[in-house]
């Protein structure tokens, strides 16, 4: 009991710290009249869903094996300096699907978040970075029983956390791409949603 309590308390402290860092970073970026950028990224999302929530909708014990999915992101960023940037993202993950003999279950994910991007500048066009983010997840589950075609739909909202690392590759001073690996984890009503994603994007800097 004590171990679980301490771990939960530590997790909450980490979330509070990340919130302060993100809000401070974004406020600094917005306070300056510095360059900003917009872009689009795409890539696979690898399912790490907790199948318990979906399985509870069926009368008997059901084993679900979800497939990986594909998603895209729209991003807008504000650059404070060569080390710090703040980003807002809109992300949609097409449905993760589990299909067996009797049931089909789908989860799609809509994710809106802000994130803080910390870059390590070095000579040349390649700039590595780390990021942390907080946001909101909307997840819709649709399950269907094959033999009678009955279905259940359920929508959940909750907060999210996100960590990741990647590289920016500058093609010109105003055009760059990125390659990024992230982990997104839902909290509260969407704690069954979690997925790593591999992102490839292109951006235009103003």
C-alpha positions in Angstrom: 0.0 0.0 0.0 2.7 2.5 1.0 4.7 1.7 -2.2 1.7 2.3 -4.4 1.0 5.6 -2.5 4.5 6.9 -2.9 4.6 6.0 -6.6 1.3 7.8 -7.3 2.6 10.8 -5.3 5.8 10.8 -7.4 3.9 10.6 -10.6 1.7 13.5 -9.6 4.8 15.6 -8.8 6.3 14.8 -12.2 3.0 15.9 -14.0 3.0 19.2 -12.0 6.6 19.8 -12.9 6.0 19.2 -16.6 2.9 21.5 -16.5 5.0 24.4 -15.1 7.8 23.8 -17.7 5.4 23.7 -20.6 3.4 26.8 -19.5 6.5 28.8 -18.8 8.1 27.8 -22.1 4.9 28.6 -24.1 4.5 31.9 -22.4 8.1 32.9 -23.2 7.7 31.9 -26.8 4.5 33.9 -27.1 6.0 36.9 -25.4 8.6 37.4 -28.1 8.1 38.4 -31.7 10.2 35.5 -32.9 9.8 33.1 -35.9 7.0 30.6 -35.9 6.2 27.6 -38.1 3.4 25.3 -39.2 3.5 21.9 -40.7 2.1 18.4 -41.1 3.4 15.1 -39.9 2.4 11.5 -40.4 3.4 8.1 -39.1 2.4 4.8 -37.5 1.1 4.5 -33.9 1.9 1.2 -32.2 -0.9 0.0 -30.0 -0.3 -0.5 -26.3 -3.9 -0.3 -25.3 -5.4 -1.8 -22.1 -7.9 -4.2 -23.5 -9.7 -4.7 -20.2 -12.1 -1.7 -20.8 -13.3 -3.1 -24.1 -13.5 -6.7 -22.9 -15.9 -5.7 -20.1 -18.6 -4.9 -22.6 -18.9 -8.6 -23.6 -20.9 -11.2 -21.7 -18.0 -13.7 -21.7 -14.3 -13.5 -21.3 -12.8 -12.2 -24.6 -9.2 -11.8 -25.6 -8.5 -8.8 -27.9 -5.4 -8.3 -30.0 -5.4 -4.8 -31.5 -3.6 -3.9 -34.7 -1.3 -0.9 -35.0 -2.8 2.2 -36.6 -1.8 5.2 -38.6 -2.2 8.9 -37.8 -1.4 12.5 -38.7 -0.6 15.7 -36.8 -1.1 19.4 -37.6 1.4 21.5 -35.7 2.0 25.2 -35.1 5.1 26.3 -33.2 6.6 29.5 -31.6 10.4 29.7 -31.4 11.8 31.5 -28.3 15.5 31.0 -29.1 17.8 28.3 -30.5 17.1 26.1 -27.4 13.4 26.5 -26.7 10.1 26.3 -28.6 6.5 25.8 -27.7 4.1 23.8 -30.0 0.4 23.2 -30.3 -0.7 20.0 -32.0 -3.9 18.5 -33.4 -3.5 14.7 -33.8 -5.8 12.1 -35.1 -5.1 8.3 -34.9 -7.2 6.2 -37.3 -8.9 3.3 -35.4 -6.9 0.6 -33.7 -8.9 -2.6 -34.5 -9.2 -6.0 -32.9 -11.2 -8.6 -34.9 -11.8 -12.1 -33.9 -14.5 -14.7 -34.7 -17.3 -13.2 -32.7 -16.4 -9.5 -32.0 -14.9 -6.5 -33.7 -13.7 -3.6 -31.5 -12.3 -0.2 -32.8 -10.7 2.7 -30.9 -10.0 6.0 -32.6 -8.1 8.8 -30.9 -8.4 12.6 -31.2 -5.6 14.3 -29.3 -5.0 18.1 -28.8 -1.9 19.1 -26.8 0.7 21.7 -26.1 4.3 20.7 -25.8 7.7 22.1 -24.9 10.6 21.4 -27.3 14.1 21.6 -26.0 16.7 21.6 -28.7 20.5 21.0 -28.7 22.0 23.2 -31.3 25.1 22.1 -33.2 26.8 23.1 -36.4 25.1 21.7 -39.5 21.5 21.1 -40.5 20.7 18.4 -38.0 19.4 19.5 -34.5 18.4 16.9 -31.9 15.7 17.7 -29.4 13.5 16.3 -26.5 9.9 17.2 -25.8 7.3 17.0 -23.1 3.6 17.7 -23.5 0.2 17.8 -21.9 -3.2 17.6 -23.6 -6.7 16.3 -23.9 -7.7 12.9 -25.5 -11.1 12.1 -26.9 -11.4 8.3 -27.5 -14.3 6.6 -29.2 -14.8 2.9 -28.9 -17.1 1.0 -31.2 -17.7 -2.7 -30.6 -19.8 -5.1 -32.7 -21.0 -8.6 -32.1 -20.9 -10.5 -35.4 -23.7 -13.0 -35.0 -26.5 -10.5 -34.3 -24.8 -7.3 -35.5 -25.5 -5.5 -32.3 -23.1 -2.7 -31.5 -22.0 -0.5 -28.6 -20.4 3.0 -28.9 -18.7 4.8 -26.0 -16.9 8.1 -25.9 -14.4 9.1 -23.2 -12.5 12.4 -22.5 -9.4 12.7 -20.4 -6.0 14.4 -19.9 -2.8 13.1 -21.6 0.9 13.2 -21.1 3.5 12.9 -23.8 7.3 12.5 -24.0 9.6 12.2 -27.0 12.8 12.8 -28.8 13.7 13.5 -32.4 15.8 15.5 -34.8 15.0 18.5 -37.0 16.7 18.5 -40.4 17.0 21.9 -42.0 16.7 21.9 -45.8 16.7 25.7 -46.1 16.6 28.3 -43.4 12.8 28.3 -43.7 12.0 24.7 -44.6 12.8 21.7 -42.3 11.6 18.2 -41.7 11.7 16.1 -38.5 11.9 12.5 -37.4 10.5 11.8 -34.0 9.6 9.0 -31.6 7.0 9.8 -28.9 5.0 8.1 -26.2 1.5 9.3 -25.4 -0.4 8.1 -22.3 -4.0 8.9 -21.3 -5.0 9.7 -17.8 -8.3 9.3 -15.9 -11.2 8.1 -18.1 -8.7 7.5 -21.0 -6.0 5.7 -19.1 -6.6 2.7 -21.3 -5.2 4.7 -24.3 -1.4 4.7 -24.7 0.8 4.4 -27.8 4.3 5.1 -29.1 4.4 6.8 -32.5 7.0 7.2 -35.1 6.6 10.6 -36.8 7.9 12.1 -40.1 7.0 15.7 -40.8 7.6 18.7 -42.9 7.4 22.4 -41.8 7.6 25.9 -43.0 9.2 28.6 -40.8 8.0 32.2 -41.0 
